[in-house]
Amino acid sequence: MIIENKGEYVRFLGNVRLVPGANDISDEHEDEVTKALKHPLIQHLTDTHEIIVPAELFEQNGICDYNVSQAGILIKDTFSLETLNNFLEQEKGGTTRKTVIEAINKQIESISNPPQEDRYVPEEDFGK
């Protein structure tokens, strides 16, 4: 099940951690997530669309259940290498859409190897 965290902060549904972006939640956490969704704060976050839960909460959904356009948006919003690798496995085991696989690989590459100018390099004379 994919739950999206559209906010800027890590959120928790019980012990299930939601990082900003898409989160691929295993079925073993169903009871915990269901209970957490009843909490008033979590209800507020879902009402304001900061946390997006599938319409059919535990309907089996993965990257293959999204059309190419929706999958592209979801992939660009995903910053977890584990989730991206899960998406890649699902896609290769499903309809094998070339465009979606390329988008996943591009996102993995951008996270794994950020542009050089975005990397922090401390100055050698720091603290002198």
Summary of the structure (lengths in Angstrom):
residues: 128
radius of gyration: 17.1
end to end distance: 51.6
largest distance: 58.9
contacts: 325
relative contact order: 0.14
helix: 48%
strand: 12%
